[in-house]
């Protein structure tokens, strides 16, 4: 999209992720958790000084052009305690967060949303911050069980509740350009591949109270940014649409740009382990330089990605890590 600005640099702070990994070596564009913590003021190693891993994802995206930096929060993990605990130790400047995107309507991405807005509002003295939402993410959802029952998921905060915590809800299913074009937020992701079938077994509550199939999660969207000298960096929080479908949509949105990197949860665990081979095969067709699997990708898929593409192309995410794209 021509309206999306080209950044000089894009920094990504992993605020919440499923795993912690303070020891593994990392490529030069990745700072490990302890490096980040020490820069933020940690003076002595201890359990209380470290981040806590939790099942979910939250990323602080910091975009720089010249001497100006603007920040967007992409998802907020499963609970507020993780956002507050990790944010305070990593030195996250909540006052500087100018926009929030919720990628889709699942608790492991939305459970910390109200706490995040409370931290933002307290830090910026009550200035309202836009929160980008899809109208389909507020239905009650659950997972079908083998006995015919449904195990329900937690509800997503409503726009009214979010507004009471300092958000300005922006509810739409079409593409947006948050922060006046510093970032791109997709619309609904077209489903093209035959093998990427969403989240098998998910259901949602119909208006008449019945549970009906809802495997496709059409409310899911991705965020992207253009980085000078690199190309487009794509953030896909859970990839229920399928990470290959996500990248097809990103290429359609940026037909004249290189797809440089993709980061996030690829949801190749559980039943979706069956599509690891096809996914890894097709990821090779996008010309990516960097793949950052995180959250729900799963260890089997991570191993397959490393075997297929090697290091440093595959650089796994973890809570506390910081990634830099650009100079």
PyMOL commands that set and color helices and strands:
alter all, ss='L'
color gray80, all
select helices_A, chain A and resi 33-39+47-49+80-90+94-96+107-110+113-123+135-138+159-164+178-181+243-253+270-283+299-309
alter helices_A, ss='H'
color red, helices_A
select strands_A, chain A and resi 6-7+9-16+30-31+58-65+68-74+97-101+129-133+141-144+150-152+167-171+184-185+202-205+211-213+223-227+231-236+259-265+290-294+322-326
alter strands_A, ss='S'
color yellow, strands_A
deselect
rebuild
show_as cartoon
